[in-house]
Amino acid sequence: MPITYQILADKRLVVCRGKGVVTDPEIFGYQREVWTRPELAGYDELADMREAESFAVPHPDRVRELAALAASMDPPKPSRMAIVAPQDIAFGLGRMFEVNREMDERSTKSVGVFRTLEEALAFLGLESLS
């Protein structure tokens, strides 16, 4: 599966990684599988797309639909999501997601899109993942 995730309970962080071809069903599946878990409410999120080769998204509207789904699952407590996207396509899709999240009044998650892991960790207030 091109999307894997790890829960770092001590950091209150979910780290997901995209590898190879990241598909629409996998992205939506990850969102539903992870963020419906009540014990993860309020956790921050790191989406690491450094190993993603391409993204099979059938239509740009799907990014808006994903942002709406994600916002609908947000708990009242604010949290943060950092997207590591060194490739232009990943960065562009990440920015589209960020903007759509910001426009959704249900969203309590602050999203940032970065080219490097170091920038993303700084946004999350972390020095490292270890």
N, C-alpha and C positions, 0 to 999 in steps of 0.2 A: 504494500500500500504506500503510495507516494506521500501521504500525510501521516506522520507519527506524532505522538505527544507524550510528555512526561510531566508529572505533577510534582512540584517541589514545595511540599507543605510547609517546610521551615521558612521559605521565602514568600509563601502565599502567592505562588506563581505557577502558571501553566505554560510550558514551552512546547510549541508545535513546530514541526519541521516539514517543509515540502521538499520532495526529491523527485527528479525526473519530470515526467509530465503530470502536472497537477490538474485534476479534472473537476468540473462543476459538481458532480455527485459526491466526490470525496470532500470538497470544501464544505458543502451543506451538511454532509454526514458528520464531519468533525464538529461543526457548530452544534448540531443537535445532540450528539453523543456526549460531548464534554460539558456544555453549558446548561444542560438540564439537570446536572448533578447538584443538589442543594448544598453539599459541603464545599463547593467551589465558589459559591456566591461571594463576590467582593474580591476574588483573586485577581491579580494582574495577569497579563498575557504577553508572551513574546512569540511572534510568528516569524520564524527564521526561514527565509526563502533563498538562502545563498546557494543551495544545491538544486533548486528548481530549474529545469531546463526550459520548460515552456508551460503555458497555461491554456487548457482547453475549456474556455468559457464560451458558451454558444451565442451569447448576446450581451452587450454592455449593460442592459437592464438587469442582468443577473447580479451585478455588483450592487446595484441599488436594492434589489430584493434580499441579498445577503445582509446588507447593512440594516435593513428594516427588521429582518428576522433576529439578528444579533441584538438590536436595540430593544426588541420586544422581550428579550430574555434577561435584560439587565436588572439586577437587584437595585434597591434604592441607594445603597452605599456606592459612592464613586470608586472607580478603579481606572487602571491605565492599560493600554495595549500598544506595544511597540512592534512595528513591522520592519524587519531587516530585508531590504530589497535592492541589492546592488545592480540587477539588470533593469534596463529601461522599462520593459513591459511590466515587470513586477512592481516597480516603483510607481508607474502610472496607474495600475490597478489598485495599488495600496492607497494612493492619493484619492482616487475615486471613492473607495470605501470610506476613507477618513472624512471626506466632505459630506457624503451621504449620512454617516453617523452623526456628524455635527448638526445636520439639518433636522434630524429626527428628535422631537421633543422628549421621547421616552429614553433616549440614550443617557446613561450615566458614566459611560466609559470614554475617557479621553484617549484619542488615537494619535500616534505619531508615526511617520514613515521615514526610515533612515537608510542610508547606503551601507553603513557599517554596524557590526555588532556592538562596538564600543559606544557609539552614539545612542543606540537603542537601550543599552544597559544604563547609561547616564540618565536617560529620560525616565527609566523605571526606578532610579535611585539605587542601582546596584553596581558594585564594582566587578563582580564576576558571577558566573552561574554555579561555581563550586563552593 
